[in-house]
């Protein structure tokens, strides 16, 4: 499912997991790319910089969440995706 930023994804409460996958497009050295992220409403601080290209979350309680992901390429340039909002009813 591609992420849309024009409206939040609304999910019914349930016992399931969410997995977000992402990648920095480009022709550079993919091994030099690192990512950092957080799911606001679930965690307060960003993760450490890592080569991992996915985040997984399980059993989210009802609430309003915002996924934030940053990328850093081999030249130390940073970019980020638009925040992605989801609501668990």
C-alpha positions in Angstrom: 0.0 0.0 0.0 1.6 3.3 -1.1 1.5 6.1 1.5 -0.7 9.0 0.8 -0.1 12.2 2.7 -3.3 14.1 1.7 -5.4 12.3 4.4 -4.6 10.1 7.4 -5.0 6.3 7.1 -7.8 5.3 9.5 -7.6 1.7 10.9 -10.1 -0.1 13.1 -8.7 -1.2 16.5 -7.3 -4.7 16.1 -4.5 -7.1 16.8 -2.3 -6.7 13.7 1.1 -5.3 12.8 2.2 -2.5 10.6 5.4 -2.5 8.6 6.7 0.6 6.8 9.4 0.2 4.1 11.3 3.1 2.6 14.3 3.9 0.4 16.2 7.0 -0.7 16.1 7.1 -4.5 19.4 7.9 -6.2 22.3 6.6 -8.1 24.9 6.8 -5.2 26.3 4.2 -3.0 23.2 2.5 -1.4 25.4 1.1 1.4 26.3 4.6 2.6 22.6 5.6 3.1 21.3 5.6 6.7 17.8 6.2 8.0 16.3 7.6 11.2 12.7 7.7 12.2 10.0 7.6 14.8 6.3 7.1 15.2 5.0 10.1 17.1 2.3 9.0 19.6 4.2 5.7 20.1 7.8 6.9 20.7 9.2 10.4 21.5 12.7 10.3 20.1 14.1 9.4 16.7 15.9 6.1 16.3 19.6 6.0 16.0 20.9 6.3 12.4 20.7 2.8 10.8 20.9 1.1 7.5 17.5 -0.6 8.2 14.9 0.4 5.7 11.8 -0.5 7.6 10.0 -0.1 10.9 7.5 -2.5 12.4 4.9 -1.8 15.0 2.5 -4.2 16.7 -0.6 -3.8 18.7 -0.9 -0.1 18.5 -3.4 1.3 21.0 -6.2 3.6 19.7 -4.7 7.0 18.9 -3.3 9.4 16.5 0.2 8.6 15.1 2.6 10.3 12.8 5.5 8.5 11.0 8.6 10.7 10.4 11.6 9.3 8.5 14.8 11.0 7.6 17.6 9.7 5.2 21.3 10.6 5.1 23.3 9.8 2.0 27.1 9.1 1.8 27.8 12.9 1.5 26.0 13.6 4.8 23.1 15.3 3.0 19.8 14.8 4.8 16.3 14.6 3.4 12.9 13.5 4.8 9.6 12.2 3.7 6.5 14.3 4.4 5.0 13.2 7.7 2.6 10.3 7.4 -0.4 10.3 9.7 -2.5 7.3 10.8 -5.3 6.9 13.2 -6.2 3.7 15.1 -9.8 3.9 16.2 
